[in-house]
Amino acid sequence: MTEQEQTEEKLFKDLGLSPEIQQAIDEIGFDKPSPIQAEAIPELLAGHDVIGQAQTGTGKTAAFALPLLTRIDLAQARPQVLILA
């Protein structure tokens, strides 16, 4: 089985996102992440730095944003994420 075939078999629920983020994804109707999402999300949740490259429309923004949203502690009223573009 190729790496891409393994990536395509993953579901969002397998990536370790918070229950709140997973619920939002379910409500929107997404179940399978794109390859960039399937590869980047677990690495970012583990605290690793990631540089990703993929075509327009492949879900790069969600690949980086979903792990950030998962790690935000709403009880802390201070900046917790900094995004530089």
C-alpha positions in Angstrom: 0.0 0.0 0.0 1.4 3.4 -1.0 1.8 6.3 1.4 -1.0 8.2 -0.5 -3.3 5.2 -0.2 -2.7 5.1 3.6 -3.4 8.9 3.8 -6.6 8.6 1.9 -7.9 6.0 4.2 -7.6 8.2 7.3 -10.7 10.0 8.6 -10.8 13.3 10.5 -11.9 11.4 13.6 -8.6 9.5 13.5 -6.4 12.6 13.6 -6.7 13.5 17.3 -8.6 16.8 17.1 -10.5 18.0 20.1 -14.1 16.8 20.5 -15.4 20.3 19.8 -13.5 20.7 16.6 -14.4 17.2 15.5 -18.1 18.0 16.1 -17.8 21.1 13.9 -16.2 19.1 11.2 -18.9 16.4 11.4 -21.6 19.1 11.3 -20.2 20.5 8.2 -20.2 17.1 6.6 -16.5 16.4 6.1 -15.1 13.0 7.0 -12.0 12.4 5.0 -9.0 14.8 5.2 -7.1 15.8 2.1 -3.5 14.4 1.9 -2.0 17.6 3.3 -4.4 17.6 6.2 -3.9 13.9 7.0 -0.1 14.5 7.1 0.1 17.9 8.8 -2.6 17.7 11.5 -1.0 14.9 13.6 2.4 16.5 13.3 1.1 19.9 14.4 -0.9 18.4 17.3 2.3 16.7 18.5 4.0 20.1 18.6 6.2 19.7 15.6 7.1 22.4 13.1 5.6 21.7 9.6 6.3 23.1 6.2 3.7 22.0 3.7 3.2 22.5 0.0 0.1 21.7 -1.9 -2.0 23.1 -4.7 -4.6 25.8 -4.2 -7.9 24.4 -2.8 -6.4 21.3 -1.1 -7.1 22.4 2.5 -3.8 23.9 3.7 -5.5 26.5 5.8 -7.5 23.9 7.7 -4.5 21.7 8.0 -2.7 24.4 10.0 -5.8 26.1 11.7 -7.6 23.0 13.1 -4.6 21.9 15.3 -4.2 25.5 16.5 -7.9 25.7 17.4 -7.7 22.4 19.2 -4.8 23.6 21.4 -6.4 26.9 22.4 -7.5 27.0 26.1 -10.6 29.2 26.3 -10.1 29.7 30.0 -6.9 31.7 29.4 -7.6 35.3 28.4 -4.2 35.9 26.7 -2.8 35.4 23.2 -2.1 31.7 22.5 -1.5 31.7 18.8 0.5 33.8 16.4 0.1 33.4 12.7 2.7 35.0 10.4 2.0 35.0 6.7 
